[in-house]
Amino acid sequence: MQPVVTANPRVEAVAARTEIAVALLAIGVAAPVAAEPDERWPVLEHQFAFTLYDQLGLGFQSQAGEPSGPGSEDAVIFQPQARVALAQSEAIRHDITVGVDVITAASPDAVDVVSQASLWQEALSIEVDTTIDLGDDDQLAVRGVVAREENLLAIAAGLGYRRELADDNTTLAARVDAIYDAFDDYRRDGRTIDDLASRRTLSTSASVGQLLSPTTIAWASYSLTYQRGQLATPHNTAPIDFGGRYKERFPESRWRNALAAKIAQRLPAAEITLRAGYRYYRDNFAIRGHTADLELYRDLGESVLARISYRYHRQSAARFFGETFARNMALDEPRTADSDLDRFSANEVGARVFVSLGALHEKLAGVTVDAAYRRYVRTNGLAVDVFSTGYTKVW
């Protein structure tokens, strides 16, 4: 792939990172259609996807507006992503994912609003997921992630275990993940770097899946997450009564709990699969969340699968959320005007179509393309349109 010629170093950086994702896809495209049994590290699957997020909204944490707020949260995000699956052996598989985020019109970013330091931001992430079959019923999973943005570096590692019981009718799983984030911490003017800040996250989860009948399966899971360090978003601010702004401030630690359940039912005669779920969330910021979702899958012939989905979410506000704050409040007192931590309800509808191309030509065996659209709207003034398309090849 020829490099993009431009006089803008930011465009060059975006182009270079996008080329990495495309190059990863090329590894799979150049692989033989059928891997020989003695081939080293054969490609099992490769995938390339592109997602566009178009966000419109207002939030009191943003300085892109009147000093008293709310300011614009408008943003457009381009996200190309590539993934390749490799077989080290019959028992060991590696999934490598490279993602690039390009964020334009980043008006919620105070650094951009105040200093006009950039008209877009870019981020690169590399994730490696390794699964190791320990036997017929046991599997170990290892995960590593490195992500780099303009002002942030994130490193994550995870370890999981899964066991099949009762002739594979029951699945038990557990995992633990650790994340370390280091980033620039800005003063409330949005221009001056105050210091280098960090955040540590430790998350554990456990789940059980049960086959209830030949056409029915159910899952339940619980996760517990602990975070410590600089939890506030560095460029977020909070309006002060009668003018001015405070820097956003969070407590030094956060506990997050989530309990979820799902059930899926296949209706063979109608060629339909229904899937319903519920999730309850609570944390020590006093946020309580309820999420319900419903998905319907429909076979449209032998080569086409369609999915429609609906999701409803409702949450309470963090105990220290406000649209404005008193001028005489203590500087170390927690405060946020972030609309994500406000009380709101949200609705999301979506549709996705998968098309298998194998019937068109034998060289397209194992190839699937898909396209999707989602619309997300919430009651405190935020709306997001998400468009995505993808290509997958499985050997």
C-alpha positions in Angstrom: 0.0 0.0 0.0 1.5 3.4 -1.0 1.8 5.9 1.8 -0.5 8.9 1.7 1.3 12.1 0.6 0.3 15.1 2.7 1.9 18.2 4.3 -0.1 17.7 7.5 1.7 15.6 10.1 -1.6 14.7 11.8 -3.0 13.3 8.5 0.3 11.4 8.1 -0.1 9.8 11.6 -3.7 8.8 10.9 -2.8 7.3 7.5 0.2 5.4 9.0 -2.0 3.9 11.7 -4.7 3.0 9.3 -2.1 1.2 7.1 -1.2 -1.0 10.1 -4.8 -2.2 10.3 -5.0 -2.8 6.5 -1.7 -4.7 6.6 -3.1 -7.0 9.2 -6.0 -7.8 6.9 -3.6 -8.5 4.1 -2.0 -11.2 6.1 -5.2 -13.2 6.0 -6.0 -12.3 2.3 -2.6 -13.6 1.2 -3.0 -16.8 3.1 -3.9 -20.0 1.1 -7.5 -20.9 0.8 -7.0 -24.2 2.6 -4.2 -24.5 5.1 -2.1 -27.6 4.9 -2.1 -29.7 8.1 1.6 -29.2 8.6 1.6 -25.5 7.8 2.9 -23.4 10.6 0.5 -20.9 12.2 -2.2 -21.2 9.5 -4.8 -18.4 9.3 -8.2 -19.6 10.6 -10.1 -16.4 10.1 -9.6 -12.7 9.2 -11.9 -9.8 9.4 -12.0 -6.1 8.4 -14.6 -3.7 9.6 -15.3 0.0 9.4 -17.5 1.9 11.8 -18.7 5.5 11.7 -20.1 7.3 14.8 -21.9 10.6 14.4 -22.7 12.2 17.7 -24.8 15.3 18.4 -25.6 16.6 21.8 -25.0 19.1 24.7 -23.3 18.6 28.0 -22.4 21.0 30.9 -18.9 19.5 31.1 -18.1 20.8 27.7 -16.6 24.3 27.2 -17.7 24.5 23.5 -20.5 26.9 24.2 -21.6 29.6 26.6 -19.4 29.8 29.8 -22.3 28.6 31.9 -23.0 25.7 29.6 -24.2 23.5 28.2 -21.5 23.1 25.5 -21.4 21.0 22.4 -20.7 17.3 22.5 -20.7 16.9 18.8 -18.1 14.4 17.4 -17.6 12.2 14.4 -15.5 9.1 14.9 -14.1 6.9 12.1 -13.0 3.5 13.3 -11.3 1.0 10.9 -10.5 -2.3 12.5 -8.8 -5.5 11.4 -8.6 -8.9 13.1 -6.8 -12.1 12.2 -7.0 -15.5 13.9 -4.0 -17.8 13.8 -3.6 -21.4 15.0 -0.3 -22.1 16.8 -1.4 -25.7 17.2 -4.6 -27.7 17.5 -4.9 -26.5 21.1 -3.7 -22.9 20.9 -5.3 -20.1 18.9 -4.3 -16.4 18.8 -6.7 -13.6 17.8 -5.0 -10.3 17.0 -7.0 -7.1 16.6 -5.8 -3.7 15.5 -8.1 -0.7 15.8 -7.7 2.9 14.7 -10.0 5.7 16.0 -10.0 9.1 14.2 -12.1 11.6 16.1 -13.0 14.8 14.2 -14.8 18.0 15.4 -13.9 16.9 18.9 -15.8 19.8 20.5 -16.2 18.2 24.0 -12.4 18.3 24.3 -11.4 21.4 26.2 -7.9 21.2 24.9 -9.2 21.6 21.3 -11.8 24.2 22.1 -9.6 26.6 24.1 -6.2 26.2 22.3 -7.3 24.8 18.9 -4.5 22.4 19.3 -6.0 19.9 16.8 -9.0 19.5 14.6 -9.0 15.8 15.2 -7.5 13.2 17.4 -6.4 9.7 16.7 -5.9 6.5 18.7 -4.3 3.1 18.0 -5.0 -0.2 19.9 -3.5 -3.6 19.5 -5.2 -6.6 21.3 -4.0 -10.2 21.4 -6.4 -12.9 22.8 -5.0 -16.4 23.2 -7.1 -19.5 24.0 -5.5 -22.7 25.1 -7.5 -26.0 25.2 -6.4 -27.8 28.3 -8.5 -30.9 27.4 -11.9 -31.8 26.1 -13.8 -29.7 28.7 -11.3 -27.0 29.9 -10.0 -23.8 28.2 -7.7 -21.1 29.4 -7.8 -17.6 27.9 -5.1 -14.9 28.1 -5.5 -11.3 26.9 -3.2 -8.4 26.4 -4.0 -4.9 25.1 -1.9 -1.8 24.4 -3.7 1.4 23.4 -2.2 4.8 22.6 -4.0 8.1 22.2 -2.6 11.6 21.9 -2.6 12.1 25.7 -3.1 8.6 27.0 -1.4 5.2 27.2 -3.4 2.2 28.4 -2.1 -1.3 29.1 -4.4 -4.2 30.0 -4.0 -7.9 30.7 -6.5 -10.6 31.5 -6.8 -14.3 32.4 -9.9 -16.4 32.0 -10.9 -20.0 32.6 -13.9 -22.0 31.1 -15.2 -25.5 31.9 -17.8 -27.5 30.2 -20.0 -29.9 32.3 -22.9 -32.3 31.9 -22.0 -33.3 28.3 -21.4 -29.7 27.4 -24.9 -28.7 28.5 -23.4 -26.4 31.3 -20.6 -23.9 30.9 -18.9 -22.3 33.9 -16.5 -19.4 33.3 -14.4 -16.9 35.4 -11.9 -14.2 34.5 -9.9 -11.3 35.9 -8.6 -8.2 34.0 -6.2 -5.5 35.1 -5.9 -2.1 33.3 -3.4 0.7 33.8 -4.0 4.1 32.3 -1.5 7.0 32.2 -2.5 10.3 30.8 -1.9 14.1 30.8 -3.9 15.9 33.5 -5.0 19.4 32.4 -5.9 22.4 34.5 -9.3 23.9 34.2 -8.2 26.3 31.4 -7.9 23.3 29.2 -4.4 24.4 27.9 -1.9 23.8 30.7 -0.7 20.3 31.6 -0.9 20.1 35.3 0.8 16.7 35.8 0.9 13.1 34.7 -2.0 11.2 36.1 -2.9 7.5 36.3 -5.8 5.2 36.9 -5.7 1.5 37.9 -8.6 -0.9 37.3 -9.1 -4.5 38.5 -12.2 -6.4 37.2 -13.4 -9.9 38.0 -16.4 -11.8 36.6 -18.1 -15.2 36.8 -20.8 -16.6 34.5 -22.8 -19.8 33.9 -24.5 -20.9 30.8 -27.2 -23.7 30.7 -28.8 -25.5 27.8 -32.4 -25.7 28.9 -33.7 -27.6 25.8 -32.5 -28.4 22.3 -33.7 -24.9 21.3 -33.2 -22.9 24.5 -30.1 -21.6 26.3 -29.7 -19.2 29.2 -26.8 -17.3 30.8 -26.2 -15.4 34.0 -23.2 -13.4 35.0 -21.8 -11.1 37.8 -18.9 -8.7 37.6 -17.1 -6.6 40.2 -14.8 -3.8 39.2 -12.5 -1.6 41.4 -10.9 1.6 40.2 -8.4 3.9 41.9 -6.5 7.0 40.9 -7.5 9.9 38.7 -11.0 8.8 37.7 -12.2 12.2 36.4 -11.9 13.0 32.7 -8.9 15.4 32.4 -10.5 18.0 30.1 -13.9 18.0 31.8 -15.0 21.0 33.8 -18.0 22.0 35.9 -19.8 25.5 35.6 -19.7 27.8 38.7 -22.7 29.8 39.6 -22.6 33.3 38.0 -19.6 32.5 35.8 -16.3 30.5 35.8 -15.6 26.8 35.9 -14.2 24.3 38.3 -12.0 21.3 37.3 -14.0 18.1 37.4 -13.2 16.1 40.5 -14.1 12.5 41.4 -13.6 10.4 44.6 -10.2 8.5 44.5 -11.9 5.1 44.2 -14.9 3.5 42.6 -16.6 0.1 43.1 -18.8 -1.1 40.2 -21.2 -4.1 40.3 -23.2 -5.6 37.4 -25.6 -8.6 37.4 -26.9 -9.8 34.0 -29.1 -12.6 32.6 -29.9 -13.6 29.0 -32.0 -16.2 27.4 -32.2 -17.3 23.7 -34.9 -19.3 22.0 -34.8 -20.8 18.6 -38.1 -21.2 16.7 -37.1 -23.6 13.9 -40.4 -23.6 12.0 -40.3 -19.8 11.7 -36.5 -19.7 11.2 -36.4 -17.1 14.0 -34.1 -16.8 17.0 -35.2 -14.5 19.9 -32.7 -13.3 22.5 -33.7 -11.2 25.6 -31.5 -9.8 28.4 -31.5 -7.7 31.5 -28.6 -6.0 33.4 -28.6 -4.3 36.8 -25.8 -2.0 37.7 -24.8 -0.1 40.9 -21.7 1.7 42.2 -20.5 3.7 45.1 -21.2 6.9 43.2 -25.0 6.2 43.8 -25.6 5.4 40.2 -28.2 2.6 39.7 -28.8 1.4 36.2 -31.4 -0.9 34.5 -30.9 -2.2 31.0 -33.2 -4.4 29.0 -32.5 -5.6 25.4 -34.2 -7.7 22.8 -32.9 -9.1 19.6 -34.6 -11.0 16.8 -32.7 -13.0 14.2 -34.4 -14.1 11.0 -33.1 -16.4 8.2 -33.8 -14.9 4.8 -32.9 -17.8 2.7 -29.8 -20.0 3.0 -27.3 -17.1 2.6 -28.8 -14.1 4.4 -29.4 -13.5 8.1 -31.1 -10.4 9.4 -31.1 -9.0 12.9 -33.2 -6.2 14.5 -32.5 -5.1 18.1 -33.9 -2.8 20.7 -32.3 -1.6 24.0 -33.6 0.5 26.8 -31.5 1.9 29.6 -32.4 4.0 32.6 -30.0 5.3 35.3 -29.9 7.6 38.3 -27.4 10.4 38.6 -24.1 10.3 40.5 -24.5 11.9 44.0 -22.1 14.7 43.1 -23.6 15.5 39.7 -24.8 19.0 39.0 -25.3 21.5 36.2 -23.8 24.4 38.2 -21.9 24.5 41.5 -21.6 27.1 44.3 -18.7 29.5 44.1 -17.6 28.8 47.7 -17.6 25.0 47.5 -14.4 23.2 48.8 -11.9 22.5 46.0 -11.4 18.9 47.1 -15.2 18.2 47.1 -16.3 15.7 44.3 -18.2 17.4 41.4 -19.1 16.6 37.8 -21.3 18.0 35.1 -20.7 15.1 32.8 -23.9 14.2 31.0 -22.9 10.5 31.2 -23.3 10.6 34.9 -26.6 12.5 34.9 -30.0 10.9 35.4 -31.4 9.8 32.0 -33.3 7.2 30.0 -32.0 6.0 26.6 -33.4 4.1 23.7 -31.5 2.3 21.0 -32.8 0.6 17.9 -30.6 -1.2 15.3 -30.6 -3.5 12.3 -27.9 -5.7 10.8 -27.7 -8.0 7.7 -25.2 -10.8 7.2 -24.7 -12.2 3.7 -22.8 -15.4 3.0 -21.1 -15.2 -0.5 -20.1 -18.9 -0.7 -23.1 -19.8 -3.0 -21.9 -17.3 -5.6 -18.5 -18.9 -6.2 -16.4 -21.6 -4.7 -13.5 -19.1 -4.1 -15.9 -17.2 -1.9 -16.5 -20.1 0.4 -16.4 -19.0 4.1 -16.8 -15.3 3.1 -19.4 -13.2 4.9 -20.1 -9.5 4.5 -22.4 -7.4 6.8 -23.8 -4.0 7.2 -25.5 -2.4 10.2 -27.1 0.8 11.6 -27.9 1.8 15.1 -29.7 4.9 16.5 -29.1 5.9 20.1 -31.1 8.7 21.8 -31.2 9.7 25.4 -33.4 12.1 27.4 -30.6 14.5 28.4 -29.8 15.7 24.9 -27.5 13.2 23.3 -28.1 11.3 20.0 -25.7 9.0 18.1 -26.0 7.4 14.7 -23.7 4.4 14.1 -23.0 2.9 10.7 -20.8 -0.1 10.2 -19.8 -2.6 7.6 -17.6 -5.7 7.7 -15.9 -8.5 5.8 -15.1 -11.9 7.4 -13.3 -14.9 5.9 -13.3 -18.2 7.8 -11.3 -21.3 6.7 
